[in-house]
Amino acid sequence: MSADHILSVDHLSMRFGGIVAVNDLSFGAERHKITALIGPNGAGKTTVFNCITGFYKPTSGSIRLTHDDGHTIQLERLNDFRISKQAKVARTFQNIRLFPGMTALENLMVAQHNALMRASGLTLLGLIGAPSWRVAEKAAIDLARTWLERIGLLDRADDAAGNLPYGDQRRLEIARAMCTEPALLCLDEPAAGLNARESAALSELLLSIRANQGTSILLIEHDMSVVMEISDHVVVMDYGVKIAEGTPQHVRDDPRVIAAYLGADEEEAIAVMESGT
Amino acid sequence: MSANPAAAMQTSRAPGVAFILKKALISALVALVLFSLMIGVRTEAGSDGQLTYWTRFGDLAMMVATVFGGSIVVELLRQWWGPVGTVRIVPPQVTSALSLAGRLVAPVLLIFTFLVPVIFYNERYILDLGILVLTYVMLGWGLNVVVGLAGLLDLGYVAFYAVGAYSYALLAQSGIPYPHVSMVPPFVHVDFLQLGPWAFWVLLPVSGILAAFWGVLLGFPVLRLRGDYLAIVTLAFGEIIRLVLLNWQSVTGGPNGVSGIPRPTMFGIPLSPGDDGLAFKLGIEFSPTHRIVFLFYLILALALLTNWVTIRLRRLPIGRAWEALREDEVACRALGINTTTTKLTAFATGAMFGGLAGAFFATRQGFISPESFTFHESALVLAIVVLGGMGSQLGVALAALAMIGGFELFRGLDQYRMLVFGMAMVLLMIWRPRGLIGHRAPTVFLERNQAISSDLVKEGHG
């Protein structure tokens, strides 16, 4: 653990009744890097995400977030909206969760809720139309415009989010998460349902976010081309435990990962595991 | 060329004809079975107590034919003006003219409303009806914040109306209580500050604040509830408030209500005959209509205040958070929005407007009792919001006009009034399933301020 980790997950376990979804998982996400969490279906990846982003309360273990200024926050002690508001962790969802009846621009404005709430003096200054509020509102619209431009949706800013094509909705959801100005961005299968061209555009967007905003990214992904192209570090899970971790190249050649993905039968898998250790 | 659209219409409608006829036949068959005994055969006790009967096949045939024809008409209406993608018979020129007219509706309606007391000065009935309609417009706009924007189904809105009305009525009669310390045991005494002619203006905001407080109180237990469960708890809350008012006789007067509630003054000047009255001071002859006109403008001002605040709030982060909450609560939490306070502010804001309307109601009537605050009122206001199109300010105003004014319009139809009214509502819901104005106007835009189709806008889950 010598590396500079923004997120450290230690001995995380999550049980639902008798089912152990995540069992004693430990890994870290490096600062200003892209970390991928991969694994076959049902490996417990989304459960880990839900623990990190406060939608589940982990059964045991600790999740520590260290900000750039050295300030640390135990995420398992925060709940719900505070993860995003105080810890600055943003997330997207496996099945897109935009506000379909609001325009693309409005979606990005809602994401700036907490900053705008402060600027509007908890609504009072905004109600009387104070100049300071007008300035803040204009700045928020400008930030939203910048993001719409970056995801190539500026000309569709005033269209309902629910009317956008699937790939655009995926990018808009990422832009919306970025409008909360997060330190850590968690993406749950951002490339799911995208075609090759859209996947490439997505990879480019994520790389530019890492380069320009310096946001650390943690992502779950099935699309190996995206994972191999952009990740700095890959963590592989199967049946709730970590089976491998390392650089994309290293992970790809790991026999346990191959066994997990190709569905080797149990004895064979044990043999592979034993030969590996 | 001109024949082409007609031909296209013909082909697109052709498969529908068999369907419509089939449906009409089935309806007619059901009607035949039902009415053959109810109308076809008439039985009566004869002079010796025996059973006599005779047949009325003519009436029966007429009923079945009416059902057959009616069913065809309803289906045709559904096909032509229905929400499903069928050929529209309205040409584009008419549509654009209609959209222009649509934009003019709000200002024209507003100007007309301002002129109502001038035009109908001598018609007390119209003025009273106008006040009633405006009260429901205000209630509809208030509930619209909770139901239309935040998507929280509230069936007990009348509770806040009652809280506002009783707050004003009781405080205006007793004065505002305040404690003070004296040397005589028990040392702390409660005195009452009498407000005199200013009672209404001081107690109006107090009623609003108290109602908002009760809104927050209701909000806390229902925060975790959604949909049907939320509706049931809010319904119960409305009934609890009514039952407390009914049974807490020593304070509220129970079923006898509160009478002799002070009338409003024009900022301290009473609208009464006499030397200190407004008419005397202006040097004009006193007329009871002055007070009616004053009440009309008062409720108009209150309703417009509600409208203005709601429109402003929609463009502020809190209003956007309400609408986002209606769209997707989980996404709101992921964006760091405190859904608890967001819901509570929606409840409080809606309740506050209900309370203001309640204070107005009390001062207008001069007498209130729990009978005025039954579930019927909640249902009526909710119907106005749903009929108007959830979230639309103009739609709610039009719906209030249609519901309250329309109901009065049908008064001449006597016992058929409810029937006609019900039919009108069914037709409206077929024609416009998302309310009169179903589309949503965005709160902010870069280039084009275009309305969002109602298909995309969610109704909320809770």
Boltz contact constraints between the chains, C-beta under 6 A:
constraints:
  - contact:
      token1: [A, 80]
      token2: [B, 333]
      max_distance: 6.0
  - contact:
      token1: [A, 81]
      token2: [B, 333]
      max_distance: 6.0
  - contact:
      token1: [A, 81]
      token2: [B, 336]
      max_distance: 6.0
  - contact:
      token1: [A, 81]
      token2: [B, 337]
      max_distance: 6.0
  - contact:
      token1: [A, 81]
      token2: [B, 338]
      max_distance: 6.0
  - contact:
      token1: [A, 84]
      token2: [B, 335]
      max_distance: 6.0
  - contact:
      token1: [A, 84]
      token2: [B, 336]
      max_distance: 6.0
  - contact:
      token1: [A, 85]
      token2: [B, 336]
      max_distance: 6.0
  - contact:
      token1: [A, 91]
      token2: [B, 334]
      max_distance: 6.0
  - contact:
      token1: [A, 97]
      token2: [B, 328]
      max_distance: 6.0
  - contact:
      token1: [A, 97]
      token2: [B, 331]
      max_distance: 6.0
  - contact:
      token1: [A, 99]
      token2: [B, 324]
      max_distance: 6.0
  - contact:
      token1: [A, 99]
      token2: [B, 327]
      max_distance: 6.0
  - contact:
      token1: [A, 99]
      token2: [B, 328]
      max_distance: 6.0
  - contact:
      token1: [A, 100]
      token2: [B, 456]
      max_distance: 6.0
  - contact:
      token1: [A, 101]
      token2: [B, 327]
      max_distance: 6.0
  - contact:
      token1: [A, 101]
      token2: [B, 440]
      max_distance: 6.0
  - contact:
      token1: [A, 101]
      token2: [B, 452]
      max_distance: 6.0
  - contact:
      token1: [A, 101]
      token2: [B, 456]
      max_distance: 6.0
  - contact:
      token1: [A, 101]
      token2: [B, 457]
      max_distance: 6.0
  - contact:
      token1: [A, 101]
      token2: [B, 458]
      max_distance: 6.0
  - contact:
      token1: [A, 103]
      token2: [B, 442]
      max_distance: 6.0
  - contact:
      token1: [A, 105]
      token2: [B, 446]
      max_distance: 6.0
  - contact:
      token1: [A, 106]
      token2: [B, 442]
      max_distance: 6.0
  - contact:
      token1: [A, 109]
      token2: [B, 320]
      max_distance: 6.0
  - contact:
      token1: [A, 110]
      token2: [B, 320]
      max_distance: 6.0
  - contact:
      token1: [A, 110]
      token2: [B, 324]
      max_distance: 6.0
  - contact:
      token1: [A, 111]
      token2: [B, 335]
      max_distance: 6.0
  - contact:
      token1: [A, 113]
      token2: [B, 317]
      max_distance: 6.0
  - contact:
      token1: [A, 113]
      token2: [B, 321]
      max_distance: 6.0
  - contact:
      token1: [A, 113]
      token2: [B, 337]
      max_distance: 6.0
  - contact:
      token1: [A, 114]
      token2: [B, 336]
      max_distance: 6.0
  - contact:
      token1: [A, 116]
      token2: [B, 317]
      max_distance: 6.0
  - contact:
      token1: [A, 117]
      token2: [B, 317]
      max_distance: 6.0
  - contact:
      token1: [A, 120]
      token2: [B, 316]
      max_distance: 6.0
  - contact:
      token1: [A, 120]
      token2: [B, 317]
      max_distance: 6.0
  - contact:
      token1: [A, 123]
      token2: [B, 316]
      max_distance: 6.0
  - contact:
      token1: [A, 123]
      token2: [B, 318]
      max_distance: 6.0
  - contact:
      token1: [A, 126]
      token2: [B, 316]
      max_distance: 6.0
  - contact:
      token1: [A, 127]
      token2: [B, 312]
      max_distance: 6.0
  - contact:
      token1: [A, 157]
      token2: [B, 446]
      max_distance: 6.0
  - contact:
      token1: [A, 158]
      token2: [B, 445]
      max_distance: 6.0
  - contact:
      token1: [A, 158]
      token2: [B, 446]
      max_distance: 6.0
  - contact:
      token1: [A, 158]
      token2: [B, 447]
      max_distance: 6.0
  - contact:
      token1: [A, 158]
      token2: [B, 448]
      max_distance: 6.0
  - contact:
      token1: [A, 158]
      token2: [B, 450]
      max_distance: 6.0
  - contact:
      token1: [A, 160]
      token2: [B, 452]
      max_distance: 6.0
  - contact:
      token1: [A, 160]
      token2: [B, 456]
      max_distance: 6.0
  - contact:
      token1: [A, 162]
      token2: [B, 456]
      max_distance: 6.0
  - contact:
      token1: [A, 180]
      token2: [B, 335]
      max_distance: 6.0
  - contact:
      token1: [A, 180]
      token2: [B, 336]
      max_distance: 6.0
